[in-house]
């Protein structure tokens, strides 16, 4: 696998063009859908979308919202902001801009293929499993965007064979695994659905990578997996500026972007959604600001506590509680200050080292993100009941 920092224009142009066309289409259709579903608020809320899933415009909002659901925002503006910011970060990296931030997709130059495979997997997953949705039934159709497709590209490299294989496996393996675990494990046991989501990602990915090992033609003839560590343009000083940048970059780490511009687009899109209709982002809970506070604190504590690991390894999964423990705790226990502090602190302490311990034991033909999502499941399962005991919450 070619591990150069940048794709050549001839080899990446097809993937880049596809990603840009899909982004343009998303923006156009999202604006149209908002006009078709206009209500008294400046933008339709989450409840409006769920009540009108039979309407093509609402279904489109659901699919585009899936792109930002890994951060629990579930809104088309946050999703478009994420993609737009990531596109800017990729262009800045490709052209060597000093303000590019952390090199997107770890400096591999694979962002066009990562986003293309992820979007294809997301679209196919919704086509195959969208029938499970209803006004009263949420389903984890977003999981194909943040799992096997991107991990397959990062592990095996660029090209349509790899991108399509990852997309198909994401839709055929990851999405149904999450649907089944949520329905038959999380719902009966009253567990947070995030546990089912990330467990399904891990199970489906293990199966998928075993298939790639057994049938190497799925990714490319004589494919050699690459587990190269993240690439940085220069040695950082790990000071205050780096710390602040790293906290922001953690917000877009789950979709494998890890770039400040992508994160900024994601957060600004969510805040715009909040201003237009407070009952729109974060499942209409009205707790988006509390969620952002918990996520920021979780990342900040993780980056500070595990700074020595960042220095030694060059990368460390401090983003894990940002997209698991902290948001799940708020959904279960509410947005009070004790919940914000406890979820952020406990998640930052437990989740990153647990993820590394698991990932280090995975075989080389499996992407290390499997350890990250397993850590999300275990950490959430352990921490949320503990928070309930401390604050006296009857939930969970």
URFEN-V550926 format. One record per residue. RES is the residue in one letter. PHI is phi in whole degrees, -180 to 180 (NA if undefined). PSI is psi in radians with two decimals (none if undefined). D_LAST is the distance of its C-alpha to the last C-alpha in Angstrom with 2 decimals. Layout:
res->RES phi->PHI psi->PSI d_last->D_LAST
res->RES phi->PHI psi->PSI d_last->D_LAST
This chain:
res->X phi->NA psi->2.33 d_last->45.79
res->X phi->-73 psi->2.12 d_last->47.27
res->X phi->-110 psi->0.43 d_last->45.26
res->X phi->-64 psi->2.77 d_last->47.41
res->X phi->-69 psi->-0.43 d_last->45.83
res->X phi->-134 psi->2.47 d_last->46.99
res->X phi->-70 psi->2.60 d_last->47.59
res->X phi->-75 psi->2.62 d_last->51.19
res->X phi->-57 psi->-0.67 d_last->51.81
res->X phi->-70 psi->-0.59 d_last->53.16
res->X phi->-86 psi->-0.48 d_last->50.27
res->X phi->-97 psi->-0.19 d_last->47.42
res->X phi->-61 psi->-0.68 d_last->49.03
res->X phi->-66 psi->-0.77 d_last->47.77
res->X phi->-67 psi->-0.68 d_last->44.13
res->X phi->-64 psi->-0.82 d_last->44.51
res->X phi->-61 psi->-0.73 d_last->46.25
res->X phi->-62 psi->-0.80 d_last->43.61
res->X phi->-62 psi->-0.74 d_last->40.80
res->X phi->-68 psi->-0.68 d_last->42.81
res->X phi->-65 psi->-0.74 d_last->43.74
res->X phi->-64 psi->-0.68 d_last->40.16
res->X phi->-65 psi->-0.76 d_last->39.14
res->X phi->-61 psi->-0.73 d_last->42.07
res->X phi->-64 psi->-0.69 d_last->41.19
res->X phi->-62 psi->-0.77 d_last->37.58
res->X phi->-63 psi->-0.80 d_last->38.82
res->X phi->-62 psi->-0.86 d_last->41.36
res->X phi->-69 psi->-0.55 d_last->39.17
res->X phi->-67 psi->-0.75 d_last->36.35
res->X phi->-62 psi->-0.75 d_last->38.88
res->X phi->-62 psi->-0.75 d_last->40.23
res->X phi->-64 psi->-0.63 d_last->36.84
res->X phi->-64 psi->-0.66 d_last->36.12
res->X phi->-70 psi->-0.64 d_last->39.46
res->X phi->-70 psi->-0.49 d_last->38.95
res->X phi->-109 psi->0.40 d_last->35.64
res->X phi->-57 psi->2.36 d_last->36.75
res->X phi->-128 psi->-2.92 d_last->35.23
res->X phi->-63 psi->-0.62 d_last->35.77
res->X phi->-70 psi->2.94 d_last->33.74
res->X phi->-70 psi->-0.28 d_last->35.46
res->X phi->-152 psi->2.53 d_last->33.27
res->X phi->-59 psi->2.52 d_last->31.14
res->X phi->-87 psi->3.10 d_last->27.42
res->X phi->-62 psi->-0.73 d_last->24.49
res->X phi->-63 psi->-0.64 d_last->24.54
res->X phi->-62 psi->-0.74 d_last->28.26
res->X phi->-63 psi->-0.81 d_last->27.84
res->X phi->-66 psi->-0.63 d_last->25.34
res->X phi->-74 psi->-0.27 d_last->27.57
res->X phi->-122 psi->0.53 d_last->30.60
res->X phi->-62 psi->-0.35 d_last->29.62
res->X phi->-72 psi->-0.31 d_last->32.74
res->X phi->-84 psi->2.29 d_last->34.75
res->X phi->-55 psi->-0.62 d_last->35.89
res->X phi->-66 psi->-0.71 d_last->35.32
res->X phi->-68 psi->-0.68 d_last->31.64
res->X phi->-65 psi->-0.63 d_last->31.22
res->X phi->-65 psi->-0.73 d_last->32.99
res->X phi->-60 psi->-0.68 d_last->30.67
res->X phi->-61 psi->-0.84 d_last->27.72
res->X phi->-65 psi->-0.82 d_last->29.47
res->X phi->-65 psi->-0.66 d_last->30.58
res->X phi->-63 psi->-0.47 d_last->27.17
res->X phi->-57 psi->-0.53 d_last->25.82
res->X phi->-64 psi->-0.55 d_last->27.84
res->X phi->-105 psi->0.12 d_last->25.73
res->X phi->-74 psi->-0.38 d_last->22.32
res->X phi->-60 psi->-0.48 d_last->21.69
res->X phi->-93 psi->0.08 d_last->21.52
res->X phi->74 psi->0.21 d_last->19.30
res->X phi->-81 psi->-0.68 d_last->22.36
res->X phi->48 psi->1.06 d_last->23.31
res->X phi->-151 psi->2.49 d_last->26.69
res->X phi->-64 psi->-0.58 d_last->30.23
res->X phi->-68 psi->-0.74 d_last->31.63
res->X phi->-63 psi->-0.68 d_last->29.27
res->X phi->-66 psi->-0.82 d_last->30.12
res->X phi->-65 psi->-0.67 d_last->33.83
res->X phi->-62 psi->-0.72 d_last->33.68
res->X phi->-60 psi->-0.85 d_last->32.11
res->X phi->-67 psi->-0.71 d_last->34.86
res->X phi->-65 psi->-0.78 d_last->37.60
res->X phi->-65 psi->-0.68 d_last->36.69
res->X phi->-66 psi->-0.70 d_last->36.44
res->X phi->-61 psi->-0.72 d_last->39.83
res->X phi->-64 psi->-0.76 d_last->41.30
res->X phi->-63 psi->-0.68 d_last->39.92
res->X phi->-67 psi->-0.78 d_last->41.39
res->X phi->-62 psi->-0.75 d_last->44.72
res->X phi->-64 psi->-0.67 d_last->44.89
res->X phi->-67 psi->-0.75 d_last->44.21
res->X phi->-66 psi->-0.59 d_last->46.75
res->X phi->-97 psi->0.07 d_last->49.39
res->X phi->73 psi->0.54 d_last->48.75
res->X phi->-69 psi->2.48 d_last->47.83
res->X phi->-69 psi->-0.44 d_last->47.15
res->X phi->-93 psi->0.30 d_last->44.30
res->X phi->-66 psi->-0.37 d_last->42.44
res->X phi->79 psi->-2.77 d_last->39.61
res->X phi->-65 psi->2.33 d_last->37.88
res->X phi->-57 psi->2.13 d_last->39.51
res->X phi->-64 psi->2.51 d_last->37.39
res->X phi->54 psi->0.64 d_last->36.11
res->X phi->64 psi->0.47 d_last->37.13
res->X phi->75 psi->0.24 d_last->40.80
res->X phi->-79 psi->-0.33 d_last->41.26
res->X phi->76 psi->0.20 d_last->42.81
res->X phi->-98 psi->0.14 d_last->40.69
res->X phi->-55 psi->-0.75 d_last->38.77
res->X phi->-57 psi->-0.67 d_last->40.81
res->X phi->-77 psi->-0.61 d_last->39.99
res->X phi->-62 psi->-0.87 d_last->36.32
res->X phi->-71 psi->-0.59 d_last->35.82
res->X phi->-65 psi->-0.84 d_last->38.08
res->X phi->-64 psi->-0.71 d_last->36.28
res->X phi->-65 psi->-0.76 d_last->32.84
res->X phi->-67 psi->-0.69 d_last->34.06
res->X phi->-65 psi->-0.74 d_last->35.76
res->X phi->-63 psi->-0.70 d_last->32.69
res->X phi->-65 psi->-0.81 d_last->30.60
res->X phi->-63 psi->-0.78 d_last->33.30
res->X phi->-66 psi->-0.69 d_last->33.82
res->X phi->-62 psi->-0.70 d_last->30.14
res->X phi->-70 psi->-0.61 d_last->29.96
res->X phi->-65 psi->-0.68 d_last->33.20
res->X phi->-78 psi->-0.61 d_last->32.02
res->X phi->-122 psi->0.08 d_last->28.48
res->X phi->-62 psi->-0.39 d_last->28.66
res->X phi->-65 psi->-0.28 d_last->29.29
res->X phi->-78 psi->-0.21 d_last->25.61
res->X phi->-78 psi->2.62 d_last->24.83
res->X phi->-155 psi->3.03 d_last->24.94
res->X phi->-60 psi->-0.46 d_last->24.34
res->X phi->-109 psi->0.04 d_last->21.00
res->X phi->-127 psi->1.89 d_last->20.06
res->X phi->-82 psi->2.52 d_last->19.15
res->X phi->-137 psi->2.56 d_last->20.23
res->X phi->-82 psi->1.04 d_last->20.36
res->X phi->-73 psi->-0.17 d_last->24.15
res->X phi->-75 psi->-0.28 d_last->24.31
res->X phi->-63 psi->-0.48 d_last->23.73
res->X phi->-67 psi->-0.38 d_last->27.44
res->X phi->-76 psi->-0.39 d_last->28.38
res->X phi->-125 psi->0.61 d_last->26.62
res->X phi->-144 psi->-2.03 d_last->27.09
res->X phi->-57 psi->-0.75 d_last->29.95
res->X phi->-57 psi->-0.94 d_last->32.65
res->X phi->-65 psi->-0.74 d_last->32.70
res->X phi->-64 psi->-0.64 d_last->32.18
res->X phi->-65 psi->-0.76 d_last->35.05
res->X phi->-64 psi->-0.78 d_last->37.37
res->X phi->-67 psi->-0.50 d_last->36.62
res->X phi->-84 psi->-0.68 d_last->37.18
res->X phi->-112 psi->-0.19 d_last->40.27
res->X phi->104 psi->-3.03 d_last->41.85
res->X phi->-78 psi->2.91 d_last->43.31
res->X phi->122 psi->2.66 d_last->44.80
res->X phi->-67 psi->-0.58 d_last->44.14
res->X phi->-60 psi->-0.83 d_last->43.70
res->X phi->-67 psi->-0.81 d_last->40.79
res->X phi->-62 psi->-0.75 d_last->39.26
res->X phi->-70 psi->-0.67 d_last->39.51
res->X phi->-61 psi->-0.82 d_last->38.23
res->X phi->-62 psi->-0.73 d_last->35.10
res->X phi->-64 psi->-0.79 d_last->34.62
res->X phi->-65 psi->-0.75 d_last->35.12
res->X phi->-66 psi->-0.62 d_last->32.81
res->X phi->-61 psi->-0.73 d_last->30.09
res->X phi->-78 psi->-0.62 d_last->30.46
res->X phi->-90 psi->-0.50 d_last->31.16
res->X phi->-108 psi->-0.89 d_last->28.83
res->X phi->-70 psi->-0.93 d_last->25.98
res->X phi->-59 psi->-0.89 d_last->25.12
res->X phi->-65 psi->-0.58 d_last->25.10
res->X phi->-61 psi->-0.76 d_last->23.14
res->X phi->-68 psi->-0.72 d_last->20.29
res->X phi->-58 psi->-0.79 d_last->20.70
res->X phi->-68 psi->-0.77 d_last->20.55
res->X phi->-68 psi->-0.70 d_last->17.54
res->X phi->-62 psi->-0.79 d_last->15.47
res->X phi->-72 psi->-0.75 d_last->16.88
res->X phi->-102 psi->-0.12 d_last->16.96
res->X phi->-120 psi->-1.02 d_last->14.08
res->X phi->-67 psi->-0.82 d_last->11.29
res->X phi->-64 psi->-0.86 d_last->11.82
res->X phi->-63 psi->-0.61 d_last->12.19
res->X phi->-93 psi->0.05 d_last->9.20
res->X phi->57 psi->0.71 d_last->6.94
res->X phi->-93 psi->2.64 d_last->6.95
res->X phi->-58 psi->2.37 d_last->8.37
res->X phi->-65 psi->-0.37 d_last->11.98
res->X phi->-59 psi->-0.52 d_last->13.48
res->X phi->-64 psi->-0.74 d_last->12.83
res->X phi->-68 psi->-0.67 d_last->14.95
res->X phi->-59 psi->-0.93 d_last->17.41
res->X phi->-75 psi->-0.55 d_last->18.33
res->X phi->-66 psi->-0.72 d_last->18.36
res->X phi->-63 psi->-0.66 d_last->20.65
res->X phi->-60 psi->-0.76 d_last->22.79
res->X phi->-66 psi->-0.84 d_last->23.29
res->X phi->-63 psi->-0.86 d_last->24.16
res->X phi->-63 psi->-0.66 d_last->26.43
res->X phi->-70 psi->-0.68 d_last->28.10
res->X phi->-59 psi->-0.80 d_last->28.90
res->X phi->-62 psi->-0.78 d_last->30.58
res->X phi->-62 psi->-0.79 d_last->32.34
res->X phi->-71 psi->-0.52 d_last->33.77
res->X phi->-64 psi->-0.68 d_last->34.90
res->X phi->-66 psi->-0.69 d_last->36.76
res->X phi->-65 psi->-0.63 d_last->38.32
res->X phi->-70 psi->-0.70 d_last->39.50
res->X phi->-73 psi->-0.61 d_last->40.89
res->X phi->-126 psi->1.38 d_last->42.49
res->X phi->-61 psi->-0.34 d_last->43.46
res->X phi->-66 psi->-0.28 d_last->45.37
res->X phi->-63 psi->-0.53 d_last->42.08
res->X phi->-108 psi->-0.72 d_last->42.03
res->X phi->174 psi->2.66 d_last->45.69
res->X phi->-61 psi->2.33 d_last->48.42
res->X phi->54 psi->0.69 d_last->48.22
res->X phi->-67 psi->2.39 d_last->45.19
res->X phi->-114 psi->1.96 d_last->44.35
res->X phi->-58 psi->2.54 d_last->40.78
res->X phi->-118 psi->2.16 d_last->40.67
res->X phi->-116 psi->0.60 d_last->38.09
res->X phi->-60 psi->2.46 d_last->39.93
res->X phi->-68 psi->2.83 d_last->37.98
res->X phi->-55 psi->2.53 d_last->37.50
res->X phi->-102 psi->2.35 d_last->40.82
res->X phi->-118 psi->2.58 d_last->41.50
res->X phi->-69 psi->-0.62 d_last->44.70
res->X phi->-152 psi->2.88 d_last->45.54
res->X phi->-74 psi->2.04 d_last->44.26
res->X phi->-75 psi->2.86 d_last->42.02
res->X phi->-93 psi->-0.13 d_last->42.40
res->X phi->56 psi->0.59 d_last->38.65
res->X phi->-92 psi->-2.77 d_last->39.38
res->X phi->-62 psi->-0.81 d_last->37.89
res->X phi->-61 psi->-0.80 d_last->38.85
res->X phi->-62 psi->-0.72 d_last->37.41
res->X phi->-61 psi->-0.81 d_last->34.13
res->X phi->-64 psi->-0.73 d_last->33.78
res->X phi->-64 psi->-0.70 d_last->34.75
res->X phi->-68 psi->-0.67 d_last->32.32
res->X phi->-59 psi->-0.80 d_last->29.36
res->X phi->-65 psi->-0.75 d_last->30.43
res->X phi->-63 psi->-0.50 d_last->31.09
res->X phi->-60 psi->-0.45 d_last->27.58
res->X phi->-66 psi->-0.44 d_last->26.42
res->X phi->-112 psi->0.34 d_last->28.49
res->X phi->-76 psi->-0.60 d_last->27.97
res->X phi->-60 psi->-0.69 d_last->25.47
res->X phi->-83 psi->0.26 d_last->28.24
res->X phi->74 psi->0.39 d_last->30.56
res->X phi->-91 psi->-0.96 d_last->32.60
res->X phi->59 psi->0.81 d_last->31.93
res->X phi->-135 psi->2.47 d_last->34.41
res->X phi->-64 psi->-0.67 d_last->34.52
res->X phi->-66 psi->-0.69 d_last->36.24
res->X phi->-63 psi->-0.76 d_last->33.69
res->X phi->-65 psi->-0.73 d_last->30.89
res->X phi->-63 psi->-0.74 d_last->32.96
res->X phi->-62 psi->-0.71 d_last->33.53
res->X phi->-61 psi->-0.87 d_last->29.84
res->X phi->-70 psi->-0.74 d_last->28.87
res->X phi->-64 psi->-0.66 d_last->31.95
res->X phi->-63 psi->-0.71 d_last->31.32
res->X phi->-66 psi->-0.70 d_last->27.82
res->X phi->-67 psi->-0.65 d_last->29.36
res->X phi->-61 psi->-0.76 d_last->32.12
res->X phi->-60 psi->-0.70 d_last->29.71
res->X phi->-64 psi->-0.73 d_last->28.05
res->X phi->-66 psi->-0.65 d_last->31.52
res->X phi->-76 psi->-0.55 d_last->32.60
res->X phi->-165 psi->1.82 d_last->29.56
res->X phi->-59 psi->-0.37 d_last->26.43
res->X phi->-93 psi->0.42 d_last->24.61
res->X phi->-107 psi->-1.04 d_last->25.46
res->X phi->-78 psi->2.93 d_last->23.75
res->X phi->52 psi->0.80 d_last->20.06
res->X phi->61 psi->0.45 d_last->19.53
res->X phi->70 psi->0.31 d_last->21.22
res->X phi->-73 psi->-0.40 d_last->18.41
res->X phi->81 psi->0.12 d_last->21.06
res->X phi->-109 psi->0.44 d_last->19.23
res->X phi->-61 psi->-0.75 d_last->21.50
res->X phi->-64 psi->-0.69 d_last->23.18
res->X phi->-64 psi->-0.68 d_last->20.02
res->X phi->-63 psi->-0.81 d_last->19.05
res->X phi->-61 psi->-0.67 d_last->22.57
res->X phi->-64 psi->-0.79 d_last->22.45
res->X phi->-66 psi->-0.72 d_last->19.36
res->X phi->-67 psi->-0.74 d_last->20.94
res->X phi->-65 psi->-0.75 d_last->24.28
res->X phi->-66 psi->-0.70 d_last->23.12
res->X phi->-61 psi->-0.78 d_last->21.25
res->X phi->-68 psi->-0.76 d_last->24.44
res->X phi->-61 psi->-0.80 d_last->26.73
res->X phi->-65 psi->-0.73 d_last->25.17
res->X phi->-63 psi->-0.79 d_last->25.10
res->X phi->-64 psi->-0.69 d_last->28.70
res->X phi->-73 psi->-0.77 d_last->29.87
res->X phi->-66 psi->-0.71 d_last->28.20
res->X phi->-105 psi->0.47 d_last->29.29
res->X phi->-57 psi->-0.68 d_last->32.60
res->X phi->-65 psi->-0.51 d_last->34.56
res->X phi->-74 psi->-0.65 d_last->32.88
res->X phi->-60 psi->-0.75 d_last->33.79
res->X phi->-66 psi->-0.75 d_last->37.32
res->X phi->-74 psi->-0.65 d_last->37.61
res->X phi->-103 psi->-0.38 d_last->36.10
res->X phi->87 psi->-0.31 d_last->36.77
res->X phi->-158 psi->2.52 d_last->33.26
res->X phi->-152 psi->2.44 d_last->29.77
res->X phi->-80 psi->1.03 d_last->26.36
res->X phi->-74 psi->-0.12 d_last->25.13
res->X phi->-77 psi->-0.26 d_last->23.91
res->X phi->-56 psi->-0.89 d_last->20.86
res->X phi->-67 psi->-0.33 d_last->18.24
res->X phi->-63 psi->-0.59 d_last->20.04
res->X phi->-115 psi->0.34 d_last->18.93
res->X phi->-145 psi->-1.41 d_last->15.54
res->X phi->-61 psi->-0.90 d_last->13.51
res->X phi->-62 psi->-0.93 d_last->14.91
res->X phi->-67 psi->-0.64 d_last->14.67
res->X phi->-64 psi->-0.68 d_last->11.20
res->X phi->-63 psi->-0.69 d_last->10.04
res->X phi->-68 psi->-0.72 d_last->12.24
res->X phi->-64 psi->-0.61 d_last->11.12
res->X phi->-86 psi->-0.80 d_last->7.45
res->X phi->-107 psi->-0.08 d_last->8.62
res->X phi->96 psi->3.04 d_last->12.22
res->X phi->-100 psi->0.59 d_last->15.51
res->X phi->-74 psi->2.82 d_last->16.40
res->X phi->-60 psi->-0.76 d_last->18.60
res->X phi->-59 psi->-0.68 d_last->16.43
res->X phi->-66 psi->-0.75 d_last->13.67
res->X phi->-60 psi->-0.85 d_last->16.64
res->X phi->-69 psi->-0.81 d_last->18.29
res->X phi->-66 psi->-0.78 d_last->15.58
res->X phi->-64 psi->-0.71 d_last->14.31
res->X phi->-67 psi->-0.81 d_last->18.01
res->X phi->-69 psi->-0.85 d_last->19.24
res->X phi->-67 psi->-0.67 d_last->16.85
res->X phi->-65 psi->-0.74 d_last->17.02
res->X phi->-65 psi->-0.59 d_last->20.78
res->X phi->-75 psi->-0.74 d_last->21.26
res->X phi->-92 psi->-0.80 d_last->19.46
res->X phi->-65 psi->-0.84 d_last->19.55
res->X phi->-62 psi->-0.87 d_last->23.33
res->X phi->-66 psi->-0.56 d_last->24.81
res->X phi->-64 psi->-0.73 d_last->22.45
res->X phi->-61 psi->-0.78 d_last->23.59
res->X phi->-64 psi->-0.72 d_last->27.18
res->X phi->-60 psi->-0.66 d_last->26.98
res->X phi->-75 psi->-0.82 d_last->25.88
res->X phi->-61 psi->-0.63 d_last->28.30
res->X phi->-66 psi->-0.32 d_last->31.20
res->X phi->-98 psi->0.04 d_last->30.91
res->X phi->-82 psi->2.60 d_last->31.15
res->X phi->-67 psi->2.79 d_last->34.59
res->X phi->-66 psi->-0.38 d_last->36.78
res->X phi->-87 psi->0.11 d_last->36.66
res->X phi->-116 psi->2.39 d_last->32.94
res->X phi->-71 psi->2.47 d_last->31.75
res->X phi->-66 psi->-0.21 d_last->29.73
res->X phi->-63 psi->-0.36 d_last->27.07
res->X phi->-59 psi->-0.71 d_last->25.53
res->X phi->-65 psi->-0.61 d_last->24.60
res->X phi->-65 psi->-0.80 d_last->23.11
res->X phi->-72 psi->-0.56 d_last->20.75
res->X phi->-66 psi->-0.65 d_last->19.76
res->X phi->-64 psi->-0.67 d_last->19.04
res->X phi->-59 psi->-0.79 d_last->16.80
res->X phi->-64 psi->-0.85 d_last->14.73
res->X phi->-66 psi->-0.78 d_last->14.73
res->X phi->-63 psi->-0.77 d_last->14.24
res->X phi->-64 psi->-0.74 d_last->11.20
res->X phi->-62 psi->-0.61 d_last->9.64
res->X phi->-85 psi->-0.70 d_last->10.83
res->X phi->-81 psi->-0.69 d_last->10.65
res->X phi->-62 psi->-0.77 d_last->7.36
res->X phi->-63 psi->-0.61 d_last->5.88
res->X phi->-64 psi->-0.73 d_last->9.49
res->X phi->-62 psi->-0.72 d_last->9.63
res->X phi->-60 psi->-0.72 d_last->7.11
res->X phi->-65 psi->-0.70 d_last->9.52
res->X phi->-69 psi->-0.77 d_last->12.46
res->X phi->-93 psi->-0.08 d_last->12.17
res->X phi->76 psi->0.50 d_last->10.86
res->X phi->-83 psi->2.38 d_last->8.08
res->X phi->-77 psi->-0.23 d_last->6.55
res->X phi->-74 psi->2.50 d_last->3.81
res->X phi->58 psi->none d_last->0.00
